[in-house]
Amino acid sequence: FDYKSILRNQKMRARGVCWLLGCLVALATGELLLNGNMESLAHWDCNGQFTCELSSQHHHGQHSVKVSARSKYWQGPSQHVTILPDKSYLVSAWVKVLTDNPTGSQSINVEIDLHYNDDSHDYRNVASHSPAKVSDGWVHLQGSFSSPVKPLQSARFYIQSGPLPDVDYLVDDVSVKEDTTPVTTAHDSQALIDQLRKDDINFHITTAAGINKADVQIHVEQTKKSFPFGTAVNANKYNA
């Protein structure tokens, strides 16, 4: 018997089963990425002048992917994902920097490369952490993006670190899912404002004798609030 051949076939069948299970789990959970738990290098594209390898350091499970020997800041593990037009998506990744940038200005970024049918590209920063340091340990990056109505040729998800390419890092527990949260309409927003941010105020006013209450004017000025006004702004837009 050719034991080596039998063992090789068993390993191939095992890998096929693992790949199939990974696909089934992704379909059941709505996950767009395959092998997002980084327990192997399967489905992750690390081709190029840099190295991806499994590491025993992990955020969850048994392994993470170590990224090293990069020559460009944008190099990092990537995977093509299938996204639908005019949808919202949630993105999550755990990263850990292994080497510090002496200037302290290093960042870790989760990116999406939208490749349109006219061969143009739209590179979007979905989530980032800066300055990224070894002392930070595992950092959770979270963000979201909206897919365009414009027809897409492909979409590629990747994790990069810059500006120095020689900063090594780990990646684990990565996820891209469609945001199925019901869209809040203007009518719904107003109803929530009326419910949560408004209440009735009763004023009890005593007037002096001989004053007609109909002639009294009351002016109320709010001097303090218990919730903030404003909106969140992506700071990376200012750094672009």
LODREN-619729 format. One record per residue (C-alpha): x, z, y; residue in three letters; residue number from 0. Coordinates in Angstrom, 3 decimals, padded with zeros to 6 digits. Layout:
! LODREN-619729
+----------+----------+----------+-----+-----+
!        X !        Z !        Y !   r !   k !
+----------+----------+----------+-----+-----+
!        X !        Z !        Y ! ALA ! NUM !
...
+----------+----------+----------+-----+-----+
This chain:
! LODREN-619729
+----------+----------+----------+-----+-----+
!        X !        Z !        Y !   r !   k !
+----------+----------+----------+-----+-----+
!  000.000 !  000.000 !  000.000 ! PHE !   0 !
!  001.061 ! -000.695 !  003.551 ! ASP !   1 !
!  000.567 !  002.823 !  004.960 ! TYR !   2 !
!  001.829 !  001.801 !  008.406 ! LYS !   3 !
! -000.793 ! -000.939 !  008.611 ! SER !   4 !
! -003.543 !  001.452 !  007.490 ! ILE !   5 !
! -002.461 !  004.064 !  010.029 ! LEU !   6 !
! -002.316 !  001.432 !  012.779 ! ARG !   7 !
! -005.865 !  000.252 !  011.959 ! ASN !   8 !
! -007.137 !  003.838 !  011.955 ! GLN !   9 !
! -005.624 !  004.436 !  015.386 ! LYS !  10 !
! -007.186 !  001.228 !  016.719 ! MET !  11 !
! -010.592 !  002.229 !  015.333 ! ARG !  12 !
! -010.223 !  005.700 !  016.881 ! ALA !  13 !
! -009.391 !  004.181 !  020.251 ! ARG !  14 !
! -012.395 !  001.884 !  019.941 ! GLY !  15 !
! -014.680 !  004.838 !  019.197 ! VAL !  16 !
! -013.258 !  006.771 !  022.172 ! CYS !  17 !
! -013.746 !  003.746 !  024.425 ! TRP !  18 !
! -017.354 !  003.336 !  023.217 ! LEU !  19 !
! -018.089 !  007.044 !  023.699 ! LEU !  20 !
! -016.637 !  006.861 !  027.204 ! GLY !  21 !
! -018.911 !  003.919 !  028.015 ! CYS !  22 !
! -021.972 !  005.715 !  026.623 ! LEU !  23 !
! -021.199 !  008.864 !  028.622 ! VAL !  24 !
! -020.765 !  006.794 !  031.771 ! ALA !  25 !
! -024.097 !  005.056 !  031.220 ! LEU !  26 !
! -025.904 !  008.335 !  030.497 ! ALA !  27 !
! -024.586 !  010.113 !  033.607 ! THR !  28 !
! -024.745 !  007.188 !  036.030 ! GLY !  29 !
! -020.961 !  007.324 !  036.376 ! GLU !  30 !
! -019.416 !  004.008 !  037.464 ! LEU !  31 !
! -015.831 !  004.872 !  036.501 ! LEU !  32 !
! -014.578 !  004.844 !  032.929 ! LEU !  33 !
! -012.206 !  007.622 !  031.842 ! ASN !  34 !
! -012.623 !  009.489 !  035.111 ! GLY !  35 !
! -011.438 !  012.667 !  033.393 ! ASN !  36 !
! -007.950 !  011.131 !  033.133 ! MET !  37 !
! -007.422 !  012.174 !  029.514 ! GLU !  38 !
! -005.653 !  008.849 !  028.951 ! SER !  39 !
! -004.550 !  005.832 !  030.968 ! LEU !  40 !
! -007.341 !  003.680 !  029.533 ! ALA !  41 !
! -009.274 !  001.609 !  032.116 ! HIS !  42 !
! -006.890 !  002.565 !  034.940 ! TRP !  43 !
! -004.790 ! -000.173 !  036.498 ! ASP !  44 !
! -001.278 !  001.036 !  037.294 ! CYS !  45 !
!  000.395 ! -002.366 !  037.209 ! ASN !  46 !
!  003.059 ! -002.882 !  039.829 ! GLY !  47 !
!  006.284 ! -001.274 !  040.947 ! GLN !  48 !
!  005.202 !  002.299 !  040.331 ! PHE !  49 !
!  004.600 !  004.595 !  037.365 ! THR !  50 !
!  001.476 !  006.225 !  035.939 ! CYS !  51 !
!  001.861 !  008.701 !  033.096 ! GLU !  52 !
! -000.112 !  011.537 !  031.558 ! LEU !  53 !
!  000.751 !  015.042 !  032.728 ! SER !  54 !
! -000.016 !  018.377 !  031.066 ! SER !  55 !
! -000.838 !  019.752 !  034.512 ! GLN !  56 !
! -004.564 !  019.340 !  034.914 ! HIS !  57 !
! -007.547 !  020.424 !  036.941 ! HIS !  58 !
! -009.884 !  020.125 !  033.972 ! HIS !  59 !
! -009.485 !  019.103 !  030.354 ! GLY !  60 !
! -005.988 !  018.629 !  028.936 ! GLN !  61 !
! -004.365 !  015.995 !  031.142 ! HIS !  62 !
! -004.159 !  014.388 !  034.542 ! SER !  63 !
! -002.402 !  011.198 !  035.675 ! VAL !  64 !
!  000.931 !  011.563 !  037.456 ! LYS !  65 !
!  001.725 !  008.861 !  040.023 ! VAL !  66 !
!  005.406 !  008.374 !  040.894 ! SER !  67 !
!  008.172 !  005.843 !  041.676 ! ALA !  68 !
!  006.037 !  004.072 !  044.270 ! ARG !  69 !
!  007.545 !  001.588 !  046.719 ! SER !  70 !
!  004.419 !  001.139 !  048.905 ! LYS !  71 !
!  002.151 !  003.865 !  050.283 ! TYR !  72 !
! -001.013 !  002.071 !  049.101 ! TRP !  73 !
!  000.055 !  002.012 !  045.460 ! GLN !  74 !
! -001.926 !  004.256 !  043.117 ! GLY !  75 !
! -004.236 !  004.208 !  040.098 ! PRO !  76 !
! -007.172 !  001.848 !  040.581 ! SER !  77 !
! -010.247 !  000.658 !  038.750 ! GLN !  78 !
! -012.799 ! -002.053 !  039.442 ! HIS !  79 !
! -016.361 ! -000.790 !  039.762 ! VAL !  80 !
! -019.691 ! -002.575 !  039.839 ! THR !  81 !
! -021.695 ! -001.696 !  042.937 ! ILE !  82 !
! -025.038 ! -003.027 !  044.089 ! LEU !  83 !
! -025.683 ! -004.316 !  047.617 ! PRO !  84 !
! -027.164 ! -002.039 !  050.261 ! ASP !  85 !
! -026.733 !  001.180 !  048.246 ! LYS !  86 !
! -025.069 !  004.530 !  048.952 ! SER !  87 !
! -022.400 !  005.970 !  046.656 ! TYR !  88 !
! -020.825 !  009.403 !  046.237 ! LEU !  89 !
! -017.109 !  009.711 !  045.526 ! VAL !  90 !
! -015.121 !  012.692 !  044.236 ! SER !  91 !
! -011.514 !  013.227 !  043.096 ! ALA !  92 !
! -009.115 !  016.129 !  042.513 ! TRP !  93 !
! -005.521 !  015.549 !  043.627 ! VAL !  94 !
! -002.337 !  017.598 !  043.729 ! LYS !  95 !
!  000.798 !  016.694 !  045.697 ! VAL !  96 !
!  004.051 !  017.247 !  043.801 ! LEU !  97 !
!  006.596 !  016.505 !  046.558 ! THR !  98 !
!  006.451 !  017.268 !  050.262 ! ASP !  99 !
!  006.946 !  014.877 !  053.139 ! ASN ! 100 !
!  009.678 !  016.449 !  055.344 ! PRO ! 101 !
!  007.718 !  015.484 !  058.473 ! THR ! 102 !
!  004.567 !  017.171 !  057.183 ! GLY ! 103 !
!  002.352 !  014.176 !  057.992 ! SER ! 104 !
!  001.500 !  013.036 !  054.452 ! GLN ! 105 !
! -002.111 !  012.341 !  053.503 ! SER ! 106 !
! -004.014 !  011.673 !  050.287 ! ILE ! 107 !
! -006.771 !  009.064 !  050.566 ! ASN ! 108 !
! -009.558 !  007.804 !  048.348 ! VAL ! 109 !
! -010.142 !  004.135 !  049.159 ! GLU ! 110 !
! -012.546 !  001.357 !  048.239 ! ILE ! 111 !
! -011.522 ! -002.296 !  048.528 ! ASP ! 112 !
! -014.555 ! -004.549 !  049.028 ! LEU ! 113 !
! -013.651 ! -008.145 !  048.184 ! HIS ! 114 !
! -016.236 ! -010.604 !  049.544 ! TYR ! 115 !
! -017.142 ! -014.049 !  048.244 ! ASN ! 116 !
! -015.424 ! -015.647 !  051.246 ! ASP ! 117 !
! -012.179 ! -014.015 !  049.989 ! ASP ! 118 !
! -012.032 ! -011.494 !  052.864 ! SER ! 119 !
! -011.432 ! -007.786 !  052.240 ! HIS ! 120 !
! -012.882 ! -004.614 !  053.725 ! ASP ! 121 !
! -010.673 ! -001.581 !  053.023 ! TYR ! 122 !
! -012.608 !  001.650 !  053.535 ! ARG ! 123 !
! -011.312 !  005.194 !  053.568 ! ASN ! 124 !
! -013.904 !  007.222 !  051.671 ! VAL ! 125 !
! -012.239 !  010.656 !  051.617 ! ALA ! 126 !
! -008.917 !  012.099 !  052.747 ! SER ! 127 !
! -006.848 !  015.255 !  052.994 ! HIS ! 128 !
! -004.126 !  015.692 !  055.619 ! SER ! 129 !
! -001.574 !  017.122 !  055.913 ! PRO ! 130 !
! -001.123 !  017.130 !  052.137 ! ALA ! 131 !
!  001.418 !  019.699 !  050.898 ! LYS ! 132 !
!  002.643 !  021.034 !  047.563 ! VAL ! 133 !
!  001.400 !  024.503 !  048.529 ! SER ! 134 !
! -002.186 !  023.158 !  048.710 ! ASP ! 135 !
! -002.403 !  022.970 !  044.926 ! GLY ! 136 !
! -005.406 !  021.051 !  043.616 ! TRP ! 137 !
! -007.505 !  019.638 !  046.468 ! VAL ! 138 !
! -011.055 !  018.332 !  046.064 ! HIS ! 139 !
! -011.687 !  015.090 !  047.951 ! LEU ! 140 !
! -015.335 !  014.178 !  048.489 ! GLN ! 141 !
! -016.976 !  011.409 !  050.447 ! GLY ! 142 !
! -019.513 !  008.615 !  050.436 ! SER ! 143 !
! -019.853 !  004.990 !  051.404 ! PHE ! 144 !
! -022.585 !  002.404 !  051.762 ! SER ! 145 !
! -022.245 ! -000.970 !  050.092 ! SER ! 146 !
! -022.794 ! -004.037 !  052.262 ! PRO ! 147 !
! -025.639 ! -006.516 !  051.992 ! VAL ! 148 !
! -023.027 ! -009.290 !  052.152 ! LYS ! 149 !
! -022.329 ! -010.707 !  048.648 ! PRO ! 150 !
! -019.329 ! -009.159 !  046.914 ! LEU ! 151 !
! -016.824 ! -010.770 !  044.586 ! GLN ! 152 !
! -015.508 ! -007.390 !  043.397 ! SER ! 153 !
! -014.973 ! -003.762 !  044.391 ! ALA ! 154 !
! -011.857 ! -001.754 !  043.559 ! ARG ! 155 !
! -011.545 !  002.030 !  043.739 ! PHE ! 156 !
! -008.080 !  003.582 !  044.175 ! TYR ! 157 !
! -006.171 !  006.682 !  045.332 ! ILE ! 158 !
! -003.201 !  006.327 !  047.673 ! GLN ! 159 !
! -000.827 !  008.596 !  049.613 ! SER ! 160 !
!  001.049 !  007.790 !  052.810 ! GLY ! 161 !
!  002.905 !  007.180 !  054.955 ! PRO ! 162 !
!  005.836 !  007.945 !  052.603 ! LEU ! 163 !
!  005.603 !  006.116 !  049.245 ! PRO ! 164 !
!  008.080 !  008.443 !  047.505 ! ASP ! 165 !
!  005.647 !  011.401 !  047.527 ! VAL ! 166 !
!  004.431 !  011.957 !  043.939 ! ASP ! 167 !
!  000.976 !  013.303 !  043.084 ! TYR ! 168 !
! -001.489 !  014.057 !  040.288 ! LEU ! 169 !
! -005.051 !  012.739 !  039.963 ! VAL ! 170 !
! -007.834 !  014.234 !  037.833 ! ASP ! 171 !
! -011.639 !  014.363 !  037.510 ! ASP ! 172 !
! -012.505 !  011.230 !  039.483 ! VAL ! 173 !
! -016.083 !  010.080 !  039.975 ! SER ! 174 !
! -018.105 !  007.326 !  041.665 ! VAL ! 175 !
! -021.896 !  007.544 !  041.410 ! LYS ! 176 !
! -024.840 !  006.012 !  043.188 ! GLU ! 177 !
! -026.464 !  008.440 !  045.601 ! ASP ! 178 !
! -030.044 !  008.760 !  044.357 ! THR ! 179 !
! -031.054 !  011.309 !  046.998 ! THR ! 180 !
! -034.392 !  010.215 !  048.505 ! PRO ! 181 !
! -033.980 !  008.626 !  051.920 ! VAL ! 182 !
! -035.294 !  010.823 !  054.713 ! THR ! 183 !
! -037.515 !  008.946 !  057.153 ! THR ! 184 !
! -037.938 !  009.741 !  060.846 ! ALA ! 185 !
! -041.341 !  011.221 !  060.011 ! HIS ! 186 !
! -039.780 !  013.489 !  057.365 ! ASP ! 187 !
! -037.054 !  014.567 !  059.794 ! SER ! 188 !
! -039.555 !  015.514 !  062.453 ! GLN ! 189 !
! -041.561 !  017.510 !  059.929 ! ALA ! 190 !
! -038.415 !  019.424 !  058.904 ! LEU ! 191 !
! -037.535 !  020.058 !  062.557 ! ILE ! 192 !
! -041.007 !  021.439 !  063.188 ! ASP ! 193 !
! -040.741 !  023.617 !  060.077 ! GLN ! 194 !
! -037.167 !  024.891 !  060.300 ! LEU ! 195 !
! -036.164 !  024.713 !  063.963 ! ARG ! 196 !
! -039.337 !  025.487 !  065.818 ! LYS ! 197 !
! -041.595 !  028.506 !  066.068 ! ASP ! 198 !
! -044.268 !  029.830 !  068.376 ! ASP ! 199 !
! -043.305 !  032.218 !  071.180 ! ILE ! 200 !
! -045.906 !  034.571 !  072.666 ! ASN ! 201 !
! -045.355 !  035.907 !  076.191 ! PHE ! 202 !
! -047.269 !  038.955 !  077.421 ! HIS ! 203 !
! -047.267 !  038.995 !  081.217 ! ILE ! 204 !
! -048.868 !  041.569 !  083.483 ! THR ! 205 !
! -049.615 !  040.526 !  087.049 ! THR ! 206 !
! -050.169 !  042.692 !  090.076 ! ALA ! 207 !
! -053.699 !  043.310 !  091.318 ! ALA ! 208 !
! -055.251 !  040.508 !  093.327 ! GLY ! 209 !
! -053.113 !  037.706 !  091.818 ! ILE ! 210 !
! -054.963 !  034.879 !  090.165 ! ASN ! 211 !
! -053.366 !  034.229 !  086.777 ! LYS ! 212 !
! -054.158 !  030.533 !  087.160 ! ALA ! 213 !
! -051.740 !  030.414 !  090.094 ! ASP ! 214 !
! -048.849 !  031.891 !  088.115 ! VAL ! 215 !
! -046.106 !  029.485 !  086.934 ! GLN ! 216 !
! -043.727 !  030.530 !  084.147 ! ILE ! 217 !
! -040.257 !  028.984 !  083.726 ! HIS ! 218 !
! -038.397 !  029.610 !  080.437 ! VAL ! 219 !
! -034.724 !  028.703 !  080.001 ! GLU ! 220 !
! -032.969 !  028.922 !  076.622 ! GLN ! 221 !
! -029.535 !  030.507 !  076.975 ! THR ! 222 !
! -028.496 !  030.768 !  073.318 ! LYS ! 223 !
! -029.118 !  028.891 !  070.057 ! LYS ! 224 !
! -028.599 !  029.851 !  066.415 ! SER ! 225 !
! -027.651 !  026.391 !  065.138 ! PHE ! 226 !
! -025.174 !  023.747 !  066.381 ! PRO ! 227 !
! -025.976 !  020.443 !  068.023 ! PHE ! 228 !
! -023.940 !  017.299 !  067.351 ! GLY ! 229 !
! -022.883 !  015.032 !  064.537 ! THR ! 230 !
! -020.008 !  014.618 !  062.079 ! ALA ! 231 !
! -017.444 !  011.944 !  062.932 ! VAL ! 232 !
! -014.858 !  010.471 !  060.557 ! ASN ! 233 !
! -011.545 !  011.484 !  062.148 ! ALA ! 234 !
! -009.776 !  008.615 !  060.396 ! ASN ! 235 !
! -011.586 !  006.191 !  062.714 ! LYS ! 236 !
! -009.597 !  007.681 !  065.607 ! TYR ! 237 !
! -006.332 !  007.387 !  063.688 ! ASN ! 238 !
! -006.864 !  003.753 !  062.749 ! ALA ! 239 !
+----------+----------+----------+-----+-----+
